[in-house]
Amino acid sequence: MKATRIGLICALCLASALLIVMNIKSVTTPIKFNDTRAEREVVIKQHLIDLRAAQTEYYHVFGKYTDNADSLVIFLQTTPKKSIRKEKSLTDNQLENLKLTEEKAVKIIENAKKKALKNKKLNLDPNDVEALYAYIWANDAEIKRNELQGFRRDTMETNMIDTLYAGRYDNETIKDLIIIPYSQDEARFIFKTSSYASQQGDVALFEMMAPFDAYLWDLDKQELANLIDAEARKEIKRKDPHDYLHLQVKDVTVGLKVGDIDSPNGGHGNWE
């Protein structure tokens, strides 16, 4: 009888200890999940911001976005970034009295440069841009008549990767940009493109996403399932119910993303 009683007490103690452990785990598991998620998402968000910058440059060159991650990497590796160096703005007198526009002013400057380079007696080096400008500003009659001394507009080319990412990537490591950090087997960001019909015409759209289960796969499975379920329900509700009534939670991919293929959002991240 005494042994039975002792055994019962031990069992109750074990059960109590187990309940305590379970209660502690129920509190600490969500905290650990959310803390790790927050740490990882700092890195994921920066990748998405960097990808958005690349898509913007791609659009400037080709007039469209790409849904192919490899194409975006090749673009960054092989395409220089073009920018305009501007010196001196047109004055009110030039705009109103001399009837100049930016286009006309640039044409006058370019014609002066061509004339100067054609003049063999001057022996100007086309690569010595500073000397060329100094000459035409001081000597060209059309430039003087239009008061364009010091006016300059040059198209400059710089390395796309260096310009966009300031040394954080190079031609080799830029391939890492399309890989989702913390993912299994180097999973890639999901790229999508579409178009939106507006009164002004079709608007090109893009979306790039890191699904939750790609970068949180190794964390608590139940917490991850809860997160995906909650965010998927929000996403279904966000979409037009007339077009998406057929969607179930399992049909929706959710995570961090920039852009939206359903409607224009300026390429913003869904956390911004």
Backbone hydrogen bonds, N-H to C=O, Kabsch-Sander energy under -0.5 kcal/mol:
donor,donor_aa,acceptor,acceptor_aa,energy
5,R,1,M,-2.2
6,I,2,K,-2.4
7,G,3,A,-2.7
8,L,4,T,-2.4
9,I,5,R,-2.3
10,C,6,I,-2.5
11,A,7,G,-2.4
12,L,8,L,-2.4
13,C,9,I,-2.3
14,L,10,C,-2.7
15,A,11,A,-2.6
16,S,12,L,-2.5
17,A,13,C,-2.7
18,L,14,L,-2.7
19,L,15,A,-2.4
20,I,16,S,-2.3
21,V,17,A,-2.6
22,M,18,L,-2.7
23,N,19,L,-2.6
24,I,20,I,-2.7
25,K,21,V,-2.7
26,S,22,M,-2.4
27,V,23,N,-1.1
27,V,24,I,-0.5
28,T,24,I,-3.1
29,T,25,K,-2.8
31,I,27,V,-1.1
32,K,28,T,-2.9
33,F,29,T,-2.6
34,N,30,P,-2.7
35,D,31,I,-2.5
36,T,32,K,-2.4
37,R,33,F,-2.5
38,A,34,N,-2.4
39,E,35,D,-2.1
40,R,36,T,-2.4
41,E,37,R,-2.5
42,V,38,A,-1.1
43,V,39,E,-0.8
43,V,40,R,-0.5
44,I,40,R,-2.2
45,K,41,E,-2.5
46,Q,42,V,-1.4
47,H,43,V,-1.9
48,L,44,I,-2.3
49,I,45,K,-2.5
50,D,46,Q,-2.4
51,L,47,H,-2.6
52,R,48,L,-2.4
53,A,49,I,-1.8
54,A,50,D,-1.8
55,Q,51,L,-2.7
56,T,52,R,-2.3
57,E,53,A,-1.8
58,Y,54,A,-2.4
59,Y,55,Q,-2.4
60,H,56,T,-1.9
61,V,57,E,-1.5
62,F,58,Y,-2.7
63,G,59,Y,-2.7
69,A,67,D,-0.6
72,L,68,N,-1.6
73,V,69,A,-1.9
74,I,70,D,-2.5
75,F,71,S,-2.3
76,L,72,L,-2.1
77,Q,73,V,-2.0
78,T,74,I,-1.9
79,T,75,F,-2.1
81,K,158,T,-3.2
82,K,80,P,-0.5
83,S,156,M,-2.4
85,R,83,S,-0.6
85,R,154,D,-3.5
86,K,84,I,-0.6
87,E,152,R,-2.4
95,L,91,T,-2.3
96,E,92,D,-3.2
97,N,93,N,-1.7
98,L,93,N,-2.0
100,L,94,Q,-2.9
105,A,101,T,-2.8
106,V,102,E,-2.6
107,K,103,E,-2.0
108,I,104,K,-2.3
109,I,105,A,-2.2
110,E,106,V,-2.7
111,N,107,K,-2.5
112,A,108,I,-2.1
113,K,109,I,-2.1
114,K,110,E,-2.2
115,K,111,N,-2.4
116,A,112,A,-2.2
117,L,113,K,-2.2
118,K,114,K,-1.7
119,N,115,K,-1.1
120,K,118,K,-1.2
122,L,119,N,-1.2
123,N,119,N,-0.8
128,D,125,D,-1.6
129,V,127,N,-1.5
132,L,128,D,-1.9
133,Y,129,V,-2.4
134,A,130,E,-2.3
135,Y,131,A,-1.9
136,I,132,L,-2.3
137,W,133,Y,-2.6
138,A,134,A,-1.3
139,N,135,Y,-1.9
140,D,136,I,-2.0
144,K,140,D,-1.9
145,R,141,A,-2.8
146,N,142,E,-1.7
147,E,144,K,-1.4
148,L,143,I,-2.8
151,F,148,L,-2.2
152,R,87,E,-2.2
154,D,85,R,-1.9
156,M,83,S,-3.8
156,M,154,D,-0.6
158,T,81,K,-2.4
160,M,79,T,-0.5
161,I,76,L,-0.5
163,T,159,N,-2.6
164,L,160,M,-2.5
165,Y,161,I,-2.4
166,A,162,D,-1.6
168,R,165,Y,-2.3
174,I,170,D,-1.8
175,K,172,E,-1.1
176,D,173,T,-2.2
177,L,174,I,-1.4
178,I,175,K,-0.9
179,I,176,D,-1.3
180,I,187,A,-3.1
183,S,180,I,-1.7
186,E,183,S,-0.7
187,A,184,Q,-0.6
189,F,178,I,-2.1
190,I,209,M,-2.9
191,F,189,F,-0.5
192,K,207,E,-2.4
194,S,205,L,-1.9
196,Y,203,V,-2.5
198,S,196,Y,-0.6
198,S,201,G,-1.4
201,G,198,S,-1.3
203,V,196,Y,-3.0
204,A,202,D,-0.5
205,L,194,S,-2.9
207,E,192,K,-2.3
208,M,258,V,-2.3
209,M,190,I,-2.1
210,A,256,L,-3.0
212,F,254,V,-2.2
214,A,211,P,-1.5
215,Y,211,P,-1.1
215,Y,212,F,-0.5
216,L,212,F,-1.7
219,L,216,L,-2.0
224,L,220,D,-2.2
225,A,221,K,-2.5
226,N,222,Q,-2.5
227,L,223,E,-2.2
228,I,224,L,-2.6
229,D,225,A,-2.5
230,A,226,N,-2.4
231,E,227,L,-2.6
232,A,228,I,-2.4
233,R,229,D,-1.9
234,K,230,A,-1.6
235,E,231,E,-2.2
236,I,232,A,-2.4
237,K,233,R,-2.0
238,R,234,K,-2.0
239,K,235,E,-1.6
243,D,240,D,-1.1
244,Y,240,D,-1.7
245,L,241,P,-0.7
247,L,244,Y,-1.6
251,D,248,Q,-1.6
252,V,249,V,-1.4
254,V,252,V,-0.5
256,L,210,A,-1.7
258,V,208,M,-2.0
259,G,268,H,-1.9
260,D,206,F,-1.1
268,H,265,N,-1.2
270,N,257,K,-2.3
272,E,269,G,-1.5
